[in-house]
Amino acid sequence: MTTQEKQNSSVMGTYGRFPVVLEKGAGDTCTDEQGKSYIDFGSGIGTSSLGYCNDAWADAVCTQARKLQHTSNLYYTKVQADYAENLCKATGYSKVFFCNSGAESNECAIKLARKYSFDKYGKGRHNIVTLVNSFHGRTMCTLSATGQEVFHNYFFPFVEGFRYAEANNIDDLKSKIDDTVCAVMMEYVQGEGGVNALDKAFVDAVYEICAEKDILVIADEVQTGVGRTGTFLAGEQFGHKADVTTLAKGIAGGLPMGACLANEKCAEVLDKGSHGSTFGGNPVCCAAAEAVLETVTGEGFLEEVQKKGAYFREKLEAMEGVKSVSGLGLMIGIEIENKTALEAANEALEKGLLILTAKTKVRLLPPLTITYDEIDKGLAILADIIKQ
């Protein structure tokens, strides 16, 4: 029985997997069971932020795994305390809650927003406005928060208390806000929704409206955060800092981790017993995340991410068969002619390039550490596929 047959016979079929068995990786490339090499422009959907088996990351993980792999959050650990302090300093937030994924980070943010409003105003101020075309996770609550009808099926009844405003439509946003709303939740770049960045004027309006009514702003930076867009948080490029920001994906370089950051106004809302996570702030994950944080905040690193993002766009926009390029930094969406994004992804796989899709677009989320040599090699493969 092949690996694919074995996995298909034993694992629930919840994923549309590409027909390849990946075995090992180093830097920007990985290798399958047969020894074929692939340039990775997807980095585990933006999760392996430092590429495969980065030396500093691997050393941190191995050292911590041999020291203390886990302990309950009934106890303190130095590695969690140090990382929390450093993450808060890097982002300017007051406190953080650690969990295991983006969906859990967003669950935490939703609970925090509703409790903030309940504590201050009492019952009845619990609605949260999210955006049409958003994606916030696959738990029952975050599916309900997701502004895409395709996800609102099968699992009835969904969690109540969510309204969906059109992205970049200020009038529609205003029509969804009343005295029962406690938060507006948004992605600065809608990743799963097609790698579409919000207009700055719309973002400005969100913050202005929310400030007037003491409504919290939640920034879902699960995909955009930790340097993906060329600044540590994408919100920096819009000139705003949300009351609550959620992180995951690239935060720990490939290990399961999420974080919900709260400003001073919200830092004490979730008190003892109001939330928790068995594995949240796991010592090995914190050690990995610290290695990522040190690298990403190192001198010149984020400026280089911005340069690489601009380099990608310049090359892509000049390619035959490319209709448009969207996104920020190393979060790139490509609208192509002549074939579907999935067809392009399958052809790229055959030629040794891993790419992603987002609705009708090809999506690129390469490692933040990718070299220009690997960029050129990968883009040469992509150009050949797109122009056919």
URRA-V147742 format. One record per run of one state. SS is the DSSP state (H for helix, E for strand, C for the rest). FROM is the first residue (numbers start at 1). TO is the last residue. Records with the same first field share a line. If there is no record, write none. Layout:
BEGIN
SS = FROM-TO / FROM-TO
END
This chain:
BEGIN
C = 1-2 / 11-21 / 28-28 / 33-36 / 41-42 / 47-51 / 53-54 / 66-77 / 92-94 / 100-101 / 122-126 / 133-139 / 146-146 / 148-148 / 152-161 / 166-169 / 177-180 / 187-188 / 191-195 / 198-199 / 214-215 / 221-233 / 239-243 / 248-248 / 253-257 / 263-282 / 297-300 / 318-321 / 329-330 / 337-340 / 351-352 / 355-355 / 359-360 / 365-371 / 388-388
H = 3-10 / 43-46 / 55-65 / 78-91 / 102-121 / 140-145 / 149-151 / 170-176 / 200-213 / 234-238 / 249-252 / 283-296 / 301-317 / 341-350 / 372-387
E = 22-27 / 29-32 / 37-40 / 52-52 / 95-99 / 127-132 / 147-147 / 162-165 / 181-186 / 189-190 / 196-197 / 216-220 / 244-247 / 258-262 / 322-328 / 331-336 / 353-354 / 356-358 / 361-364
END
